[in-house]
Structure formats: structure tokens, C-alpha cells
Amino acid sequence: MSTSLHKVLAEASVNLHCIKGLEKGSEMLFVCLYVDDIIYMGASAQQTEIFKLHMIDQFEITDLRILHYFLGLEIHQSSEGITISQTKYAGDLLHKFGMEGCKHLATHMNANKKLKLTDGTIEGDAVKYRSMVGELLYLTHTHPNLIYAISLVSRFMCQPTMQHPGAVKRILCYAAGIQTLGIHYTHAHEFNLVGYTDSD
């Protein structure tokens, strides 16, 4: 095993919740570890194969070949690029909270309704509310358009009233209509990441 690969494995075994990179000339190898799951990728098929063989030699592992599913993320790789979605996760989320047959909504928030800490209604189920909001947060990996609405409802996790779950269920109704959508990354030699924000 090369010294560089030894270094990557040594560092990766200490910091389990991070990504490590190895650069060898123009070739790069990335290793992502989460508990006992490992993803590795690189620009060179030869470099990734060497890494895989050394990992098999050092540890008892199962090679699942090309990545298809990882921590609730569905990955589809083709000649056109990579698509990441959470269709199954969103479906399981709707099923868990009894909303699999809900009406799909075009927006995730009611612009005319202002959420307040105290709105005159009785206290709601805080445990269930936290569970709904927490699991919705994980959906933002492939649906970043939900971040604002979810961050808004998360302000009331300590003491939700009976009004707050309605706002969360509206987000779920919106998510039900977009659950098959995801993020598509195309092949690009020159890649520019552009972000837009509306601060008003």
C-alpha cells in the first residue's frame, strides 16, 4: 500500500464523520465514512480499484459495487450525470404520520398565516412535533427549497400549540407532490456553482 493511502486510512479511521481526500498528480480520491458505511470515489478507475483492494485486505468488508442507496439518499448514475433523490424516504415519512393519501399542495407555507409562540390554543404533542420537524429536516438534502419553512416551524419545538402541527402537515402535503424530484448533477469540464437568494 502506498504511503498516501496509509495516511488516508489512518486519518479516516480517527475522524469517522468526515470526508478525506487524496491527491496524486491530477488524480483525486475521496473517501466518506459514516459509522460502518464507506463511500469512495475518484477520477481514476485504477486508483479506486487499488483503494478497494487495500481496504478488503485490511478490513472485513462487503463490496456493494456502484452506489445506489446511502442513508436515505437514492443515487442514480448514468452517462448523463448523477441524480440524488429521497423518494422512498419521503414516502416512508408520509406513511409514518398517516399522510400517504394527502392532497398535494402547490406551496409549502400559508403566506397569510403568521405563526406565534402563544396563539391562544392548547399545548400540542411536543414529542410528535419534534419528530415530524426533525425528519423533515433530513428531506432538505434533496429539497433545499423546504429549508425556510422547516426552519420556521422548528422555532416552536420546545412548546408547540395545536396550531403548529398544521403548518408542518402543510409542508408534508407539499413534499408529497414533489417526492419523486431530486437534484441532478451533469458532467461539466468547467463547473460554476451559482446561488440565488431573495432577502426581502
C-alpha positions in Angstrom: 0.0 0.0 0.0 1.3 3.5 -0.8 2.2 5.9 2.0 -0.6 8.3 0.8 -3.2 5.6 1.1 -1.9 4.6 4.5 -2.3 8.2 5.6 -5.9 8.5 4.2 -6.9 5.3 6.0 -5.2 6.3 9.3 -6.9 9.7 9.3 -10.3 8.3 8.2 -10.3 5.8 11.0 -9.9 8.5 13.6 -12.4 11.0 12.1 -15.5 8.9 11.3 -17.8 11.7 10.4 -15.9 13.4 7.6 -14.6 13.2 4.1 -10.9 12.7 3.4 -9.3 13.4 0.1 -6.1 12.2 -1.6 -4.5 14.0 -4.5 -1.9 12.2 -6.6 -0.8 14.3 -9.5 -4.0 15.1 -11.5 -5.9 12.1 -9.9 -8.1 12.6 -6.8 -9.7 10.0 -4.5 -12.4 10.9 -1.9 -13.3 8.7 1.0 -16.5 9.3 3.0 -17.1 7.3 6.2 -20.2 7.2 8.4 -20.0 4.6 11.2 -19.5 1.4 9.3 -20.5 2.7 5.8 -17.9 3.8 3.3 -18.2 5.6 0.0 -15.2 6.2 -2.1 -14.9 7.9 -5.5 -12.2 9.1 -7.8 -11.3 10.3 -11.2 -9.2 7.2 -11.9 -10.7 3.7 -12.0 -7.3 2.3 -11.3 -6.8 4.4 -8.2 -10.3 3.5 -6.8 -9.6 -0.2 -7.5 -6.3 -0.1 -5.6 -8.0 1.6 -2.7 -10.8 -1.1 -2.7 -8.3 -4.0 -2.7 -6.3 -2.5 0.1 -9.5 -1.9 2.2 -10.5 -5.6 1.6 -7.0 -6.6 2.6 -7.1 -4.6 5.9 -10.8 -4.9 6.9 -13.7 -7.4 6.7 -16.0 -5.5 4.2 -18.7 -6.2 1.7 -18.3 -4.5 -1.7 -21.8 -3.4 -2.9 -20.4 -2.1 -6.2 -21.8 1.2 -7.6 -23.6 3.3 -5.1 -27.4 3.2 -5.3 -28.6 3.9 -1.7 -27.0 5.6 1.2 -28.5 6.9 4.5 -31.9 7.5 2.9 -30.5 9.1 -0.3 -31.1 7.4 -3.6 -28.4 7.8 -6.2 -28.9 7.1 -9.9 -25.8 7.3 -12.0 -25.9 7.4 -15.8 -23.9 8.7 -18.8 -25.8 12.0 -18.4 -24.8 12.6 -14.8 -25.8 11.8 -11.2 -29.3 12.2 -9.7 -29.9 12.3 -6.0 -33.4 11.9 -4.6 -35.2 10.8 -1.4 -38.4 9.3 -2.9 -38.5 6.3 -0.5 -37.6 8.4 2.5 -40.4 10.9 1.7 -42.9 8.1 1.2 -41.9 6.5 4.5 -42.2 9.9 6.2 -45.8 10.4 4.8 -46.7 6.8 5.8 -45.3 7.3 9.4 -47.5 10.3 10.0 -50.6 8.9 8.2 -50.5 11.2 5.3 -49.7 9.0 2.3 -53.0 9.8 0.6 -53.0 13.5 1.4 -53.9 16.2 -1.1 -50.8 17.7 -2.8 -50.3 21.4 -2.3 -48.6 23.8 -4.7 -46.9 25.8 -1.8 -45.3 24.7 1.4 -46.5 27.7 3.5 -49.6 29.8 4.0 -48.4 33.4 3.4 -51.5 34.8 5.2 -51.0 32.9 8.4 -48.4 34.1 11.0 -47.1 31.5 13.4 -46.7 32.7 17.1 -45.3 31.1 20.2 -48.6 31.7 22.0 -51.7 31.7 19.8 -54.5 31.1 22.3 -54.8 27.3 21.6 -53.8 24.5 24.0 -50.4 22.9 24.1 -49.8 20.2 21.5 -47.8 16.9 21.5 -44.2 18.2 21.7 -42.6 14.7 21.1 -44.5 14.0 17.9 -44.0 17.6 16.7 -40.2 17.3 17.2 -40.2 14.0 15.4 -42.1 15.5 12.4 -39.8 18.5 12.1 -36.6 16.5 12.7 -37.4 14.0 10.0 -38.5 16.8 7.6 -35.1 18.5 8.1 -33.4 15.4 6.6 -35.5 15.8 3.5 -33.8 19.1 2.8 -30.7 17.2 1.5 -32.5 16.9 -1.9 -35.2 19.6 -1.4 -33.4 22.7 -0.3 -36.5 24.8 -1.1 -38.0 23.4 2.1 -35.3 24.9 4.4 -37.0 28.2 5.2 -40.4 26.7 6.0 -38.9 23.9 8.1 -36.6 26.4 10.0 -39.7 28.5 10.7 -41.7 25.6 12.3 -38.6 24.4 14.2 -38.7 27.6 16.3 -41.7 26.1 18.2 -40.3 22.7 19.0 -40.0 23.4 22.8 -43.6 24.2 23.3 -45.8 23.7 20.2 -49.5 24.6 20.3 -52.3 22.8 18.4 -51.8 25.3 15.5 -48.2 24.4 14.8 -48.6 20.8 13.6 -51.0 22.2 10.9 -48.1 24.2 9.4 -45.9 21.1 9.5 -48.6 19.0 7.8 -48.9 21.6 5.1 -45.1 21.1 4.4 -45.7 17.4 4.2 -48.6 17.9 1.8 -46.3 19.9 -0.4 -43.5 17.3 -0.1 -45.9 14.6 -1.2 -46.3 16.3 -4.6 -42.5 16.6 -5.1 -41.2 13.4 -3.5 -40.1 11.9 -6.8 -38.0 15.0 -7.6 -34.3 15.4 -6.8 -31.0 17.1 -7.7 -29.3 16.3 -10.9 -25.6 16.9 -11.5 -24.5 16.8 -15.1 -21.0 16.3 -16.4 -19.1 19.5 -16.8 -15.5 20.4 -17.5 -15.9 23.9 -16.3 -18.2 24.0 -13.3 -19.5 27.2 -11.8 -21.8 27.0 -8.7 -24.2 29.9 -8.7 -26.6 30.6 -5.8 -29.6 32.9 -5.6 -31.3 34.4 -2.6 -34.3 36.7 -2.0 -33.6 38.6 1.2 -36.9 40.5 1.1 
